[in-house]
């Protein structure tokens, strides 16, 4: 599952996802306020996530045809790329079919939202200056 540069996506399903192929995915969190994304972000909500997802697709284009590659890009402001939203909806539907709980997709999106909030909290914490208050 390695690319030609020796790197690999974040994860891979152990069972086939579709058409007998395993699903592999790579997650990217982008800040739409960063200089590299700001021009796209001012034009359309979610543009930074879509741009990051397309970059991931380009980097992983040489993955073996045995896999289905899914980029998951989420902006620090909470917007997912379109194909990631579809993947999470499909996954939530499949979990709902298995458990009988109709709200599984909502729960899945809520969990992802909490991950992004935690990520943002860590970024904020790490950006604050440390002061010695022993005086």
C-alpha positions, 0 to 999 in steps of 0.5 A, a space after each residue: 500500500 506504499 506510494 512510490 515515495 515510500 509514504 502511505 495513507 493513514 489507515 486501511 480497512 481490513 475488510 473490503 469496502 466496495 467492489 472487493 476493494 479495501 478503503 484507505 484514507 488520509 486525513 488532513 486538517 487545514 486552516 482556511 485562514 492560512 495564506 496558502 488557502 485564504 484566496 480560495 476560502 474567501 470565495 466559497 465555504 469549504 474551499 480549503 478542505 476541497 483544495 487539501 483533498 485534491 492535493 491528497 488525491 494527487 499525492 496518492 494517485 499512484 496507489 495500487 488499483 486494489 484500493 479505494 482511496 478517500 481523502 478526508 480534509 477538514 477545516 479548523 472551522 469545521 467544514 469537511 470536503 464533499 467526498 469525506 461528508 459522503 463517506 461519513 454519511 455512508 459509514 453512519 448508514 452502515 453502522 445504523 443498519 448494523 445497530 438499529 440506531 438511526 442516529 449513528 451518522 449524527 453521532 459520527 459527525 459529532 465525534 469528528 466535530 469534537 476531534 476538530 475542537 480538541 485539535 483547535 484547543 491544542 493549537 491554541 494552547 501551544 501558541 500561547 506564550 509561557 510565563 513564569 509566574 513564580 514572583 
